Amino acid sequence: MEKVQIWTTGLSLALLIFVLQLIRKRYLREQYSLLWLLFCVIIIVFSLNTKLLNWTAAQLGIFYAPSLLFLVGIALCLLLILHLTVVVSRLMERTVRLTQELALMRHDLEKSEKGTDL
């Protein structure tokens, strides 16, 4: 096993353990952790199996196989960013809707309180 393989495998395993700890402590919800777990598993598989890495790189026309790890990492990070952007967009819509409902309820409450004071 080459030095680069040892480092990439070790760092990938450390990231996997860190993500699992975040899930266990409930700092990271399961729905968001799936992409992180997928990322860790893919990097671990490519780190341990250099033949698969070389074959995949050759199929994609990538001349330097370790750069495929960066490509996969960047692609998965972009997927994660896209997923989080969708989640933030939904939360913003819900926040606006809840704020509007709260304003209407306050208005109705103030209107009913003024009606009973007369």
C-alpha positions in Angstrom: 0.0 0.0 0.0 1.4 3.3 -1.0 1.8 6.3 1.3 -0.9 8.3 -0.6 -3.3 5.4 -0.3 -2.7 5.2 3.5 -3.3 8.9 3.9 -6.5 9.0 1.7 -7.9 5.9 3.4 -7.0 7.2 6.9 -8.5 10.6 6.2 -11.6 9.1 4.7 -12.1 6.8 7.6 -11.6 9.7 10.0 -14.2 11.7 8.2 -16.6 8.7 8.2 -16.1 8.3 12.0 -16.6 12.1 12.5 -19.9 12.0 10.5 -21.1 9.0 12.4 -20.3 10.8 15.7 -22.3 13.9 14.5 -25.2 11.6 13.7 -25.0 9.8 17.0 -24.9 13.1 19.0 -27.8 14.4 16.9 -25.8 17.4 15.6 -26.4 16.1 12.0 -29.8 14.9 10.9 -30.0 11.6 9.0 -31.4 13.1 5.9 -28.3 15.4 5.5 -25.8 12.7 6.5 -26.6 10.4 3.7 -24.7 12.5 1.2 -21.7 12.7 3.6 -21.8 9.0 4.2 -22.0 8.3 0.4 -19.0 10.7 -0.1 -17.0 8.8 2.5 -17.7 5.4 1.2 -16.9 6.4 -2.4 -13.6 7.9 -1.4 -12.7 4.9 0.8 -13.5 2.5 -2.0 -11.4 4.4 -4.5 -8.6 4.8 -2.0 -8.4 1.1 -1.2 -8.9 -0.2 -4.7 -6.4 1.6 -7.0 -7.3 -0.7 -9.9 -10.9 0.5 -9.8 -9.6 4.1 -9.5 -7.3 3.6 -12.5 -10.0 1.8 -14.6 -12.6 4.5 -13.8 -10.1 7.3 -14.6 -9.2 5.6 -17.9 -12.9 5.2 -18.8 -13.5 8.9 -18.2 -10.4 9.9 -20.1 -8.6 11.2 -17.0 -4.8 10.7 -17.4 -3.8 11.1 -13.7 -6.0 8.7 -11.7 -5.7 10.4 -8.3 -7.2 13.6 -9.8 -10.4 11.5 -10.1 -10.7 11.6 -6.3 -10.8 15.4 -6.5 -13.3 15.3 -9.3 -15.6 13.0 -7.3 -15.1 15.1 -4.2 -15.9 18.3 -5.9 -19.0 16.7 -7.6 -20.3 15.4 -4.3 -19.7 18.7 -2.6 -21.7 20.4 -5.4 -24.5 17.9 -4.9 -24.4 18.7 -1.2 -24.6 22.4 -1.8 -27.5 22.0 -4.2 -29.3 19.8 -1.7 -28.8 22.4 1.1 -29.9 25.2 -1.2 -33.1 23.4 -1.8 -33.6 22.9 1.9 -32.9 26.6 2.7 -35.3 27.6 -0.1 -38.1 25.5 1.4 -37.4 26.9 4.9 -37.5 30.4 3.7 -40.9 29.8 2.1 -42.2 28.3 5.3 -40.8 31.2 7.4 -42.5 33.7 5.1 -45.8 31.8 5.3 -45.6 31.4 9.1 -44.8 35.1 9.5 -47.8 36.1 7.4 -50.1 33.8 9.4 -48.7 35.2 12.7 -49.4 38.7 11.5 -52.9 37.8 10.5 -53.5 36.2 13.9 -52.2 39.2 15.7 -54.4 41.5 13.6 -57.5 39.3 14.4 -56.5 39.2 18.1 -56.1 43.0 18.3 -59.3 43.5 16.4 -61.3 41.2 18.8 -59.7 42.9 21.9 -60.7 46.3 20.6 -64.2 45.1 19.9 -64.7 43.9 23.5 -63.4 47.1 25.0 -66.1 49.2 23.5 
